[in-house]
Amino acid sequence: MNILFIMYDQLRFDYLGCAGHPHLETPNFDRVAARGVRFTNAYVQSPICGASRMSFYTGRYVSSHGAAWNAFPLRVGELTLGDHLREAGMACWLIGKTHMKADAKGMARLGLAPDSVIGARQAECGFDTWVRDDGLWGEGPDGFYDEKRSPYNEYLKSKGYAADNPWSENANAGIDDDGNMASGWIFMNADKPANIREEDSETPWLTTRTIEFIAQAEGPWCAHVSYIKPHWPYIVPAPYHDMYGPNHVPAARRDPVEREDPHPVYGAYMDNRIAAAFQREEVRQKVIPAYMGLIRQCDDQLGRLLDHLEETGRMQDTMIVLTSDHGDYLGDHWLGEKDMFHDPSVKIPMIVYDPRPGADATRGTVCDALVESIDLAATFVEAAGGKVPDHIIEGRSLMPWIRGEVPEDWRRYVISEYDYSQTPQAVKLGLRPRDCRLFMVFDGRWKLVHAEGGFRPMLFDLWTDPDEFHDLAKGADHQAEIDRLYACLAGWGRRMSQRVTKSDAEILAGRGRSGRKGILPFLVDGSEVPEELTSRYRGPARQDFTAERRDE
C-alpha cells in the first residue's frame, strides 16, 4: 500500500463543506470524507508552522524534539517519518513545503555532507525530495526571506513570466486600476485576481508535480504533498477571486468580554498589528472571500489528484490523508493569524481514507475521539506494516479507529505548546526567552492554558461556552477544574520522552542477561541464583599460585 499524505497550510477545521461551512463547497474533500473517517477533534502540537510540522514529521511533542518555532533547527539525529517508514520497507518523499531548518552545526560536527544521501535526508527532515518549495519568497531591503532556491520561481520564468521574483509580482499580486502592481501583502488588494494564469499558480503547479511523481513511482511509497495555500498572502487567480463576496463572510466570533481584564499574553496578542488589522471589518470583507477562493482552488486540485488515482487504479492501493498544520483566526477572538489556543487556531481538519477491506465498516463516518497530529506518524508506520516504536513516537496509531475498533486506554486529553520568544509580544511583556512558553490541556470539555513567567492560567468550558469567550480563570469558582487539569499537565510532563535508543521490549528482553554472562555481584553463598549461572565459577582450580605464598 502507498500513502498520500496531503497537508494544506493554515486551513481551518470548519472551512470545509463536510465540516458544515454554510457557503464554501468542497466536493473533493467531501469525496474523501465519504470514503474514509473524518476526525472532528484533531489538535496540533503547536499553532505555528515550523513547530507543528516538526511534530507531524517526528511523531513527537515540541518539547521532545525542540524545534519550537519557525527556523528553529530540528537537531541532527532526530528520527523522522522517513526513518521509520524506510525501516518498514516504504520510501518517503517530499513534494512541497516542510518549513524545516537543518541543524547545520550538528551536521558539521558529525561530518555529514549535505550532498550525501544521509546528509540530504538530515537536511530535508528525513524525506527524499521530489521537489521542495516552502512557498514564501518574500523579498525586502535585506534580501529574500528564504535563502534556498525556488523551484516554483524557476518554473514561472520558464513559462515566460519576466519578473525577477514572479512569486511576488505575479502569483501573489494583482494589478490596480492604474496598471500598477497590487501586492497580496496588502489586505485591501485581496479581492483582485492574481496576475497569473490559473494553471500556473502555486496549487496547480504542485498538483502537477505530484501527478508526475505518482506516474513514475513504484511502491510502496509515502508522498508528503505539502501545499502552501490557503496560507497568506490572501490573493487568488481568476476565476476564484470573485466566487465569494461579503455576503459569504460570517460574523466574527468575538465578544467584548474577551477584552475585559484579559490574560496578559492574550492581551498582548489582541494589541498586535495582525489583530488590529483583522479587527477592522473591511479587512475581513476583503480577506475571507479570498481565503475561501484559495480553499476552493485547493479542492479543485484535490479533484485532479483523485481523478488521476481513479484513472490509474491507484485509489485501491493508496491511503489518503488530508490535514493542516494549524488554523487561521480570521478576526475571531479579536485576532488574526494563529499562535493562541482557541479552536480556530489549534484545531485542524483530519480525514483518513484507507482503501483496504478492514476499513469498510467506517467509510463515511466521523470520529470524535481526542486526536493529536503526532498520531499520524504512528498511523503511517502501522499502515506500512511496521511496529510503532512507542519509545520514540509519542503519538498513537489511528488504525483501530479506522477499523471501527475502540482502542484500550485512549488518551483523556490533548496537549499543545507554543514558544513565542521570537515575537514582539515577548518584548512587550518584558520576558526572558525561556519564560515565553504556553501550554494547552484540553480534555474534550475543559481547556486550560498555562503560561510560564508567573502569569495566571486561562480556563474555558466548551460545553457551556463553545465559542471560548469566557475565561473562567478570572474568578475563583473553578479551582477544582484548574487543579485537575494542572495534574494532567504534570502527568504529561513526567512522560518518558528522551530514552529513544532503547525500547521497552529491548529492556524487558535484557533483564537478567548480565547474570547469564557471568556478572553476579552481591551473592552471599551462591544459592540465590540458578546453579547454571555459577557453573563457570565452581570446580577444581587449574593452577595454584597461592601455594608459594603459603610455603613462605
C-alpha positions in Angstrom: 0.0 0.0 0.0 1.0 3.6 -0.6 0.3 6.7 1.5 -0.6 10.1 0.0 -0.1 12.5 3.0 -1.6 15.9 1.9 -1.2 18.9 4.1 -2.7 22.3 3.5 -1.1 25.4 5.2 -3.3 27.4 7.6 -6.6 25.6 6.7 -9.3 26.0 9.3 -11.1 22.9 10.5 -14.5 24.4 9.9 -13.8 25.8 6.3 -14.9 22.6 4.5 -18.3 21.6 3.2 -18.2 18.3 5.1 -17.5 20.2 8.3 -20.6 22.2 7.9 -19.5 25.5 6.3 -22.6 27.4 5.2 -21.2 28.7 1.9 -18.0 27.0 1.0 -18.5 23.9 -1.2 -15.6 21.4 -1.1 -16.9 18.4 -3.1 -13.5 16.7 -3.3 -12.7 17.0 0.4 -16.2 15.7 1.0 -15.5 12.9 -1.5 -12.6 11.6 0.6 -14.6 12.0 3.8 -17.4 9.9 2.2 -14.8 7.1 1.7 -13.0 7.4 5.0 -13.1 8.7 8.5 -13.3 12.4 9.4 -11.7 13.1 12.9 -13.6 16.0 14.4 -11.3 16.6 17.5 -7.8 16.7 16.0 -5.3 19.2 17.5 -1.8 20.3 16.5 1.1 20.1 18.9 1.8 23.8 18.3 -0.2 26.5 16.5 2.8 27.7 14.4 4.0 26.3 11.1 7.6 25.1 11.9 7.0 23.6 15.3 3.7 22.0 14.2 5.3 20.4 11.2 8.2 19.0 13.1 5.8 17.3 15.4 3.9 15.8 12.4 7.2 14.6 11.0 8.8 13.2 14.2 5.6 12.0 15.9 6.9 13.8 19.0 5.8 16.7 21.1 7.5 20.1 20.7 9.3 19.9 24.0 10.6 16.5 22.9 12.1 17.4 19.5 13.0 21.0 20.5 12.2 22.8 17.2 9.8 25.1 18.9 9.3 27.9 16.4 9.9 28.7 12.7 13.6 28.4 11.7 14.5 26.6 15.0 16.6 23.7 13.6 15.5 20.2 14.1 18.5 18.7 15.8 20.6 16.3 13.9 19.8 12.6 14.6 16.1 13.2 15.5 14.3 10.3 13.9 11.6 11.3 11.5 8.8 9.7 9.5 11.2 8.8 6.7 13.4 6.9 9.0 10.6 4.9 10.5 8.9 4.2 7.1 12.1 3.1 5.4 12.7 0.6 8.2 9.3 -0.8 7.4 10.2 -1.0 3.7 8.4 2.1 2.5 10.0 5.0 0.7 9.2 8.5 1.9 9.1 11.5 -0.4 8.5 15.3 -0.1 6.6 17.3 -2.6 6.2 20.9 -1.4 6.8 22.6 1.9 8.3 21.4 5.2 9.4 24.7 6.8 12.3 22.6 8.2 15.6 24.3 9.2 18.6 22.0 9.0 20.9 21.7 12.0 23.9 22.8 10.1 26.2 22.9 13.1 25.2 19.4 14.2 25.8 18.1 10.7 29.2 19.7 10.5 30.1 18.3 13.9 29.4 14.8 12.7 30.9 15.3 9.3 27.7 14.8 7.4 28.0 16.3 3.9 24.7 17.9 2.8 25.1 16.4 -0.7 25.4 12.8 0.7 22.3 10.7 0.9 22.2 10.7 4.7 23.2 14.4 4.8 20.4 15.3 2.4 17.9 13.4 4.4 19.0 15.1 7.6 18.7 18.5 5.9 15.3 17.7 4.4 13.5 16.4 7.6 14.1 12.8 6.7 12.4 12.9 3.3 13.8 12.2 -0.1 12.9 15.2 -2.1 11.0 15.2 -5.3 10.6 19.0 -5.1 10.8 21.2 -2.1 9.4 24.7 -2.1 8.4 26.4 1.1 6.4 28.9 -0.8 7.4 32.2 0.9 9.6 34.1 -1.5 9.2 37.5 0.1 12.0 40.0 -0.7 12.9 43.1 1.2 15.8 45.5 1.7 17.9 42.7 3.3 17.2 40.2 0.6 14.9 37.1 0.5 13.2 35.6 3.5 14.0 32.1 2.2 17.7 31.6 1.3 17.1 28.4 -0.7 16.4 28.2 -4.4 12.8 28.4 -5.6 11.7 25.7 -8.0 8.4 27.5 -8.4 10.0 30.7 -9.4 12.2 28.8 -11.9 9.1 27.2 -13.3 7.3 30.6 -13.7 10.3 32.0 -15.5 10.3 29.0 -17.9 6.7 29.8 -18.7 7.5 33.4 -19.8 7.0 35.4 -16.6 9.6 38.1 -16.9 9.9 39.3 -13.2 13.0 38.5 -11.2 10.6 37.2 -8.5 7.3 36.1 -10.2 6.1 34.5 -7.0 5.9 38.1 -5.6 4.9 40.0 -8.7 2.6 37.5 -10.4 1.4 34.6 -8.2 0.8 36.9 -5.2 -0.1 40.2 -6.7 -2.8 41.7 -8.8 -3.0 44.9 -10.9 -4.7 48.1 -9.8 -6.8 50.4 -11.9 -3.7 52.4 -12.9 -1.8 49.3 -14.1 0.4 49.1 -11.1 1.3 46.0 -9.1 -1.2 45.4 -6.3 0.7 43.2 -3.8 -1.1 40.5 -1.9 0.8 41.6 1.2 -1.7 44.5 1.3 -5.1 43.2 2.6 -7.1 45.7 0.6 -5.9 44.0 -2.6 -7.2 40.6 -1.6 -10.3 40.9 -3.9 -8.2 41.4 -7.1 -7.3 38.4 -9.3 -3.7 37.4 -9.0 -1.7 38.4 -12.1 -1.0 34.9 -13.3 -2.6 32.2 -15.4 -4.6 30.0 -13.0 -2.9 26.8 -14.2 0.5 28.3 -13.4 -0.4 29.4 -9.8 1.0 27.6 -6.8 -1.6 25.0 -6.1 -2.0 23.6 -9.6 1.8 23.7 -10.0 2.3 21.4 -7.0 -0.6 19.2 -8.1 1.1 18.6 -11.4 4.4 17.8 -9.7 2.5 15.3 -7.6 0.9 13.6 -10.6 4.4 13.4 -12.2 5.7 11.7 -9.1 2.8 9.2 -8.8 3.2 8.3 -12.5 6.7 7.1 -12.1 6.6 5.8 -8.5 7.0 2.2 -7.7 5.7 1.3 -4.3 5.4 1.1 -1.5 5.8 4.8 -1.0 4.6 7.7 1.2 4.4 11.0 -0.6 4.0 14.1 1.6 2.3 16.6 -0.6 2.5 19.9 1.2 0.7 22.9 -0.2 1.5 26.5 0.8 -2.2 27.6 0.4 -4.6 28.8 1.7 -1.8 30.5 3.7 -1.3 34.2 3.1 -0.7 36.3 1.0 -4.5 36.2 0.7 -4.9 36.5 -3.1 -6.0 34.0 -5.7 -6.2 34.0 -9.5 -9.4 34.2 -11.5 -12.0 32.6 -11.5 -11.6 32.0 -7.8 -11.1 35.6 -6.8 -14.8 36.6 -7.0 -16.5 33.2 -6.3 -17.3 34.6 -2.8 -18.2 38.0 -1.5 -19.0 40.0 1.6 -22.4 38.1 1.8 -20.4 34.9 2.5 -18.3 36.4 5.3 -19.6 35.1 8.7 -19.8 37.4 11.6 -16.6 37.4 13.7 -16.8 35.1 16.7 -15.7 37.6 19.3 -17.2 39.2 22.3 -16.4 42.5 24.2 -16.0 40.4 27.4 -12.8 39.0 26.0 -11.2 42.4 26.2 -12.1 42.9 29.8 -9.1 42.2 32.0 -7.6 39.7 29.5 -4.8 37.4 30.3 -1.6 39.4 29.7 -0.3 37.2 26.9 -3.7 37.2 25.2 -4.0 40.9 25.7 -0.6 41.4 24.0 -1.7 39.4 21.0 -5.0 41.3 20.8 -3.0 44.5 20.6 -0.5 43.5 17.9 -0.6 44.6 14.2 -2.1 41.5 12.8 -5.0 41.6 15.3 -5.6 45.3 14.7 -6.0 44.6 11.0 -8.5 41.8 11.4 -10.5 43.8 14.0 -11.4 46.0 11.0 -14.4 44.6 9.3 -13.4 46.0 5.9 -10.3 43.7 6.1 -12.3 40.7 6.9 -14.7 41.5 4.0 -11.7 41.5 1.6 -9.6 38.6 3.1 -12.1 36.0 3.9 -13.6 35.7 0.3 -10.0 35.3 -1.0 -9.3 32.7 1.7 -12.4 30.8 0.6 -11.3 31.1 -3.0 -7.9 29.6 -2.2 -9.6 26.7 -0.5 -11.9 26.2 -3.4 -8.9 26.0 -5.7 -7.3 23.5 -3.3 -10.4 21.4 -3.5 -10.5 21.5 -7.3 -6.8 20.5 -7.5 -7.5 17.7 -5.0 -10.1 16.6 -7.5 -7.4 16.4 -10.2 -5.4 14.1 -7.9 -8.3 11.9 -7.0 -9.3 11.6 -10.7 -5.7 10.6 -11.6 -5.8 7.9 -8.8 -9.1 6.6 -10.1 -8.0 6.5 -13.7 -4.7 4.7 -13.0 -6.2 2.3 -10.4 -4.2 3.7 -7.6 -7.2 4.6 -5.5 -7.3 0.9 -4.5 -3.8 0.8 -3.1 -3.3 4.3 -1.7 -4.2 5.6 1.7 -5.1 9.3 1.5 -4.8 11.7 4.5 -5.9 15.3 4.4 -5.0 17.7 7.1 -3.4 21.1 8.0 -0.6 22.4 10.2 -2.9 24.8 12.1 -5.8 27.1 11.5 -6.5 30.8 11.0 -8.3 33.2 13.3 -9.6 35.5 10.5 -10.7 38.0 13.1 -12.3 35.6 15.6 -11.4 36.4 19.2 -10.1 39.8 18.1 -7.1 38.0 16.5 -5.6 37.3 13.1 -3.2 34.5 12.0 -2.7 31.7 14.6 -0.5 31.4 17.7 -3.0 31.1 20.5 -5.1 28.0 21.6 -8.7 28.8 20.6 -10.1 26.2 18.3 -9.9 28.3 15.1 -6.1 28.2 15.5 -5.2 24.9 17.2 -7.9 22.6 15.9 -7.4 21.1 12.4 -9.2 19.1 9.7 -8.1 15.5 9.5 -9.6 13.0 7.1 -8.2 9.5 6.5 -9.2 7.1 3.7 -7.8 3.6 3.9 -8.7 1.5 0.8 -8.3 -1.9 2.5 -11.3 -4.0 3.4 -10.6 -3.7 7.1 -11.7 -0.1 6.9 -15.0 -0.8 5.2 -17.1 -0.6 8.4 -16.1 3.1 9.0 -16.5 4.6 5.5 -18.2 7.9 5.6 -18.2 8.2 9.4 -16.9 10.7 11.9 -14.8 10.0 14.9 -15.0 12.4 17.9 -12.0 10.9 19.8 -9.3 13.3 21.0 -6.6 13.1 18.3 -3.2 14.7 18.1 -1.2 15.5 15.0 1.6 13.2 16.2 -0.8 10.3 15.8 -0.3 10.3 12.0 3.3 9.2 12.3 2.2 6.1 14.3 -0.7 5.5 11.9 1.6 5.5 8.9 4.1 3.1 10.5 1.3 0.7 11.3 -0.3 1.1 7.8 3.1 0.3 6.3 3.3 -3.0 8.2 5.8 -1.8 10.8 5.8 -1.9 14.6 5.3 1.5 16.1 8.4 2.4 18.2 6.5 3.9 21.1 9.6 4.8 23.0 10.3 7.3 20.2 7.0 8.1 18.5 4.8 9.7 21.2 1.6 9.6 19.1 -0.8 6.6 18.9 -1.9 4.9 15.8 -5.4 5.8 14.5 -5.8 2.4 12.7 -8.0 1.0 15.4 -10.5 3.8 14.9 -10.2 3.4 11.2 -11.1 -0.3 11.5 -14.1 0.5 13.7 -12.4 -0.6 17.0 -12.3 1.3 20.3 -8.7 1.3 21.5 -8.0 0.5 25.1 -7.0 3.3 27.4 -7.2 6.1 24.7 -5.9 9.5 25.8 -8.1 11.6 28.1 -6.6 14.9 27.0 -4.6 16.6 24.2 -1.6 18.8 24.6 -0.3 21.8 22.6 2.7 24.0 23.2 3.7 27.4 22.0 7.1 29.2 22.3 6.6 32.9 21.5 10.1 34.1 22.5 10.8 35.4 18.9 7.7 37.7 18.8 7.0 41.3 19.6 4.6 40.1 22.3 7.6 38.7 24.3 9.3 42.1 24.1 6.2 43.9 25.1 5.8 41.7 28.2 9.5 42.0 29.1 10.0 38.3 29.3 13.2 36.2 29.2 13.0 33.8 26.2 12.7 30.7 28.4 9.6 32.2 30.1 7.8 32.7 26.7 6.1 29.4 26.7 2.4 28.4 26.7 0.8 25.0 27.3 -2.7 23.9 26.5 -4.5 20.9 28.1 -7.9 20.1 26.6 -10.0 17.1 27.8 -12.9 17.5 25.4 -14.8 19.9 27.6 -12.4 22.0 29.7 -9.4 23.8 28.1 -6.6 25.1 30.4 -3.8 27.3 29.1 -0.8 27.6 31.3 1.7 30.5 30.8 5.2 30.4 32.1 6.6 33.7 33.6 4.4 33.9 36.6 1.1 34.5 34.9 -2.3 33.1 35.9 -3.8 30.4 33.7 -6.8 30.7 31.3 -9.8 28.3 31.5 -12.7 27.7 29.2 -15.7 25.3 29.4 -16.5 24.4 25.8 -19.8 22.7 26.7 -21.4 25.8 28.1 -19.2 28.3 26.1 -18.3 26.7 22.7 -17.0 30.0 21.4 -14.5 30.2 24.2 -15.4 33.8 25.2 -15.4 33.5 29.0 -12.1 33.0 30.7 -13.3 31.2 33.9 -9.8 31.5 35.5 -10.5 35.2 36.1 -12.6 34.1 39.1 -12.3 31.6 41.9 -15.3 29.3 41.2 -13.4 26.7 39.1 -10.3 26.0 41.0 -11.1 22.3 41.2 -11.0 22.1 37.4 -7.9 24.1 37.2 -6.2 21.8 39.7 -7.3 18.7 37.9 -6.0 20.0 34.5 -2.8 21.0 36.1 -2.4 17.5 37.4 -2.9 16.3 33.8 -0.2 18.7 32.6 2.1 17.4 35.3 1.4 13.8 34.3 2.2 14.6 30.7 5.4 16.5 31.8 6.6 13.3 33.5 6.3 11.3 30.3 9.3 9.2 29.2 10.4 11.2 26.2 14.2 11.1 25.9 15.0 7.4 26.2 14.8 6.9 22.5 17.7 4.4 21.9 16.2 1.6 23.9 12.7 0.3 23.6 10.6 -1.3 26.4 10.8 -4.6 24.6 14.6 -4.4 24.5 14.7 -3.6 28.2 12.4 -6.5 29.1 14.4 -8.9 26.9 17.7 -7.7 28.5 16.6 -8.2 32.1 18.8 -10.8 33.8 21.1 -11.2 30.7 24.2 -9.9 32.6 23.7 -12.8 35.0 23.8 -15.2 32.2 27.1 -13.6 31.1 28.7 -14.1 34.4 28.1 -10.7 36.2 27.0 -12.0 39.6 27.6 -9.4 42.3 26.3 -9.5 45.8 26.0 -13.2 46.3 26.2 -14.5 49.8 26.8 -18.2 49.1 25.7 -18.7 45.5 22.4 -20.3 46.3 20.5 -17.1 45.4 20.7 -17.8 41.7 20.2 -20.9 39.5 23.2 -23.2 39.6 23.9 -22.9 35.9 24.8 -19.3 36.4 27.7 -20.1 38.8 28.9 -23.2 36.8 31.9 -21.2 35.4 32.9 -20.2 38.9 32.9 -23.7 40.5 35.1 -26.8 40.2 38.8 -27.6 40.7 41.3 -24.9 40.2 43.6 -25.4 37.2 46.6 -23.9 38.9 47.5 -22.9 42.4 49.6 -19.7 42.6 48.8 -19.3 46.2 51.0 -22.3 47.2 54.2 -20.3 47.0 52.7 -17.7 49.3 51.7 -20.4 51.8 55.2 -22.0 51.7 56.8 -18.7 52.7 
